[in-house]
Amino acid sequence: MSTNEPTDDAPPSPPAPSPASADEATPDARPQSTRDDTPPADASPSAEPSVEPKLNIDDLHFWYSDNHALQGITMDVQPNKVTALIGPSGCGKSTLLRCLNRMNELIQGTTLEGTILVDGQDIYAEDTDPVMVRRRVGMVFQKPNPFPKTIYKNVAWGAEINGYTGDVDALVERSLRQAALWDEVKDQLHTSALNLSGGQQQRLCIARTLAVQPDVVLMDEPASALDPIATSKVEETITELKKDYTIVIVTHNMQQASRISDETAFLYMGRLVEMNPTDELFTRPEKDRTEAYVTGRFG
């Protein structure tokens, strides 16, 4: 039924004014709430200012000699978020991670093209010091690699060689607290770090990375060699750390990615297939290949 026809329980009403005549109505003829309470479209109180990405990766290509390992990767990493990189073995996850702090430069015969910005600064610019890049963008490796030194010296070492002149005792305690390890080792700081369990050693390596006060923390499968209890401790630590740091983590564990990450990027054969908020990527993937991977149909 046309909206202009009268209903059975209401008398016919005059035809509604045309859009032109409605626009010509005086303000006093309009409902008071419309005139006073409805904000302009461009002044919505719920509008939030846009947040600049912490990392911008634009058209990144990387080669190991003739092997084209990364092919045109373009993605943004948001600040104070955990971004997970997932995909089958050999798809380029760890290679991409190491590009973010120039560690691949230490490998002979590699070539990189494209742009990576950290807070708007091109980390591959000719005047950029790679040592400073690696201080701003710290790295935690797959297997715990504590130095054969005391727990205290492990945490303090990186800060001291970078010229730290503050209170080292306070720095060590703060870093160990951030890594959720302080309560377990505070009475054995001057004993060998090699006496710690695997999970404790990994959290010590996280504390060592945090002690140099980076902006970004990269983690390459940090819990893959740990038991479930130690893995849970590391995951809890990561969740707490994103309050102060931007974290990019490589993981093969789909459940781990869904538990701790805010955004997930799926890589396949050196290409970025899809990147979305984690809950969307796992429940409503845009690409068939992503769905096949996260549901276990290939990998």
Disulfide bonds with the S-S distance in Angstrom:
none
